[in-house]
Amino acid sequence: MEFPDTFKALSDPVRREILVMLRDGKLSAGEIGKAFDMTGATISYHLAQLKKAGLITESKYKNYVFYELNASVFEEVMLWFSQFGGNKNEK
């Protein structure tokens, strides 16, 4: 995972909304697309950016592509953020 790709992917509100949708489980590209008023090509672009950042994975079943969260990347990002919490000099 590359943090620049992760933060770039997270910077877009559409991609953040897709991640929230996937929080409840695996969805097809079509199911994701129905939630937005944009072309399939635009949805595909957003999904590709999330996939490039490692935030989601895809699996294929018959003629469908399903997407789901990649929890390990979220754990790594949270671990990185946790280093900024609290004051290490406090006793």
N, C-alpha and C positions, 0 to 999 in steps of 0.2 A: 504494500500500500504506500502510495506517495501522498503526503499531506497536502501539497499544492492541488492535486487533482481532487482530493476529498473536500477541501475548503471551497474550491471553485464549484464543485457540484452542489454543495450545501448553500451556496450564495444565492441560488435561484429559488424564488418562492414556489414555482410549479414543481420543481424537483423535491423540495421539502414536503409539499402536499402529497406527492406520489409516495414518499417514504412513510408518511403518516397513514396513507391508505394501506400500505403493505404491512403495517404494524400488526394488523389483524390476521395476516396470513397471505398465502400465495394468490396472485391475481393474474389473469391473462392480459395481454397487451390491449385487447379489445375492451375488457372491463375497465382498465385504467383510462383508456381513451374516452370512454363514455362520460367520464366525470369532468371533462374539459371541453371548452368550445375552441378547439384547434384541430388542425389537420393531423392525420395519422403520421405523416412525415415528421411533424413537429414533436409529437409524442415519442416517436422512435428516436429522435435526436436526444430528447431529455433522458430516455431510458438508456441510451448509449453512454451518455455522460455519467450517469449513476453507476453503470456497469464498469466503465473505465476507472472510476474512483474506487471500485471494489465494494460499494455500498449495497449493491444488489447482485443477485445471481439469476441466471435464466436456465430454464429447462424446457425441453420440447416434448410434447405429447401429441401424436397425430399431426394435425394441421395447426396446433396452437403453441404459442410461446408463453410460458408462465414466468413471472418474476417474484422473487421473495427477498427479504432483507438478509444481508450477510452480517450476522450478529458479531462475529469476531472483529470486524473492522470498527463497529461502533464501540466495542469494548476497548480497542486500542486507542481510539480517539478520546474516550472518557478517561482512560489511564493517563494519557498525555495531558488533558485538561486538569486532572487532579493535582498535578505538580504545582499548580498556581493557587491552590486553596490553602487558606490558613497562613500563619506566619511561623516559619521554622524556628525563629528566634524566641518565640513565646515559651514560657515554662509553666 
